[in-house]
Amino acid sequence: MIFETGAGLQTAQVVYFPSKTMHRLEAGFICSIYFDPLAPSLPAALSRKLGNSSHPLSLEDLPESLACIDASTDLGALLNSDFFIPRTLNSPDTRLERVLKEIKNRLPDGKDIDRNSLADIAHLSPTRFSHWFVERTGVPLRSYRKWLKLRVAVDAVLEGRNPMEAATLAGFSDLAHMSRAFSESFGFTYMDALRAWERSNKL
């Protein structure tokens, strides 16, 4: 695989890009896995090991379940495997659990929640809450909230809803807003993703 970052063109079997890393992938057979920053163990382990910059890896650096992925792999079964069991929080701080639950409960109904309301749940000032959220999760509130909204929108499209319905359901102001967020996060449009999904279902 050939990819490009601020460090220039590089080649690797596998590459790990931390959140918000600007990059470009060359065409070819590429399996991209987007990890929820609060869920799986691999990104946490890689972040501790590699820091916050992208790194080329070899297949030997990956768990066997990821190293053996090819065009015939059942990705649905992989995502439901023990490998993707959510990690345990670093400390028994129930405030974060309540905050995350509130965000996730509101999103499926197209409802958003502002920082001040979440700060009240955590019993922190809004400014302190923003720093606290990054300290506890590794990502800013806005980034994590956008990630969850995109997941709601993608799930809605895969369930058969049209893109406009999906955008509204996820709490985006309109379809253009969702399209921009999708492209910024994944590097391709939601229509590209939908066409790829439809092609894979015909194989």
Secondary structure, 3 states (H helix, E strand, C coil): CEEEECCEEEECCEEECCCCCCCEECCCCCCCCCCCCCCCHHHHHHHHHHCCCCEEECHHHCCHHHHCCCCCCCHHHHHCCHHHCCCCCCCCCHHHHHHHHHHHHHHHHCCCCCHHHHHHHHCCCHHHHHHHHHHHHCCCHHHHHHHHHHHHHHHHHHCCCCHHHHHHHCCCCCHHHHHHHHHHHHCCCHHHHHHHHHHHHHC
